Amino acid sequence: MTNPTPSSLILAIETSTLIARVAVVDGGGTVVAAAEAEAARHSSNLLRLCVEVTDRAGVGVGALRAIACGAGPGSFTGLRVGMAVAKGLAMPTETPFVLVSSLDALARDISPHAAPGTMLLPCLDAGKGQVFAAAYQRGDDEGGHPAALRRSDDLAAAPDALPSAVPSPLLGDGPLLIAGPGAVRYRDILLGSLGARAHFADIAGPTAESVARLALVRLARGETDDLASSVPSYGRAPDITRPKRPPGTPA
């Protein structure tokens, strides 16, 4: 097997959860180097992790094909740190920048664990007693590998409200696999509210590998994102907003 050329390599960053995950992945989707660290604030670890994996892969940032970043939904602070680091690395070198839904990446992590046709419900912890989720169906990609086909928009809901939040036709009436940090936290509530058809899987993710693989699909279609205008997909409005001005106060 030949070593990948630097121009085929992607640096992927995923920070929507308490675990920051980074990886260098080649053009075929193989992980060349990966690292992760858990912290309440990823600012203490993320840049170090990026340096670690690029050094191990033997590639400089300017030689990368692209930098991919999980866009959320997820942790407000985590997403801001992840995107700031990704943009900070991409901007000086004019490296192409690609955003990937963190729920899409988690669904892709889940898909190899489900039979074809199974409905998937990846759940990220949204705080405030809620989860971020979306409905997917286990299918195959163009190469015949397990893939997750999106069937709904993102939503934020209490775990016991998911059956009504996701329209029932989108979830179907067959097997349903739930997984992700939100599913771990609210496992019993989710299984109770979704009924006997639902099953739980303890699967790590969203992974940087899945972010990279989904970014490769976008790159193959000629799609990239604008560094200046790209922002995280938080899933709901941030808790901290600008204070309202008293009536009659000049803007």
WOGILIN-V796250 format. One line per field, one symbol per residue. phi: phi as a letter, one per 30 degrees, with the letter a starting at -180 (. if undefined). A space follows every 50 residues. Layout:
phi = ???
//
This chain:
phi = .ddddedcccccbbbdbdcdbbacbddcjddcabaaacadbdddbddedd dedddddibdedcddaccbdcjdleededddeddddddddddchdebbcb edddddddddedcbdejddcbdbcdcihibbcaacbbdbbddcicebccd baddbbadedceecdceeeddibcebccajeddddceddddddcidddbc bdbdldcdededdddddddddicbcdddcdbdcdjadedcbdddddeidd d
//
